[in-house]
Amino acid sequence: MARMTTGIGLTYRYYPENWAGQITFGPYWDKRNLFVSTGAAVFKTLHRTKFTKLFLYNALSYNFSNMDEPESDDTAVHSFMYGIGPGFEIYLV
């Protein structure tokens, strides 16, 4: 499964000018399973046109999973992911 370093779930992004901040939170649970993803990121716009944007990002996410796996004794998994690099957006509308 591919994961993003900014987290998985609902996202709020504040983008006033050339700097942006983003937070993400995504819980999933049922009777036997729990998955929680959180993330935070900072973006810096390098170049913007009417239909595109080039930016740098710096992001950190934390994921917790307690899925009920019959073949495993320890089912709790904690993971941190950190990412830094370029990004590109295309506006279709």
N, C-alpha and C positions, 0 to 999 in steps of 0.2 A: 504494500500500500504506500503510495507516495504521500508525503506530508509536507506542508508548508512550514517554514520557520516562523511565520507570523501567527500560527495557531489555526485551529479548525473551529468554525462556528459563526455566530453572529458577530459582526464587526462594526465598530464606530470609528470613523476617520475624520479628523479635524484638519483641514487643509487651507489655512488662511492665505498664504502667499507661496513662497518657495520652500518652506519647511512644513512638514506634516507630522502628526502623531496618530497612532492607531492602537486600539485595544480590541481584543477578541476573546469571546467566551463561548464555549460550546459543551454543554452537558448532555449526556445520554444515559438513561437508566431504565431498567425494568426490574422484575422480581429477583433476578439472580446476577445481574451485570451492572457495572457502573463504568462510565468513561467520561472524563473531564479534560477539556483542552482550554488553555488560556495562553494569551500571547500579547506582546507589546512590540511596537515598531516605530522607528523614526525614518522619515523620508526627506530627501533633499532633491528638488527639481533642478536638473542641469539644463534642459532645453525643452521648450514647449511650443507647439504650433496649434493651429485650430483643431487638428485631428489626432495629434500624437503628443506623447510626453516621454522624455527620457529622464530617469532619476536614479539615485543611489539609495539603498536602504540598509538599515541595521536593525535586526529583529531577534527576539528571544521568545521561545515558547516552552511551556511545561505541559506534559500530558500524563494523566494518571489513568490506568486501566485496571479494573478488578473483574475481569471476565471469568466466568465459571468454566474452567477447562477440566474435563474428567481425568485426563492423563497427567495433570500437574498438581503438585502439592502446594506450591507457592504461585498464586495467580495474580498477585499485585505487581504491576509494572509501573515504574516512574521513569520518565525520560525528559531531558532538557534538550532543546535544539537551539543553536545559534547560527545566524546567517548574516552575511554582509555581501553586498554586490550591486550590480546594475540591474535596472528594471526598465520595461518599456510598456506603454499603454497606447492602445489605438481606440479612438472614440468613433463609434459607428453612427451615432445619432447626433 
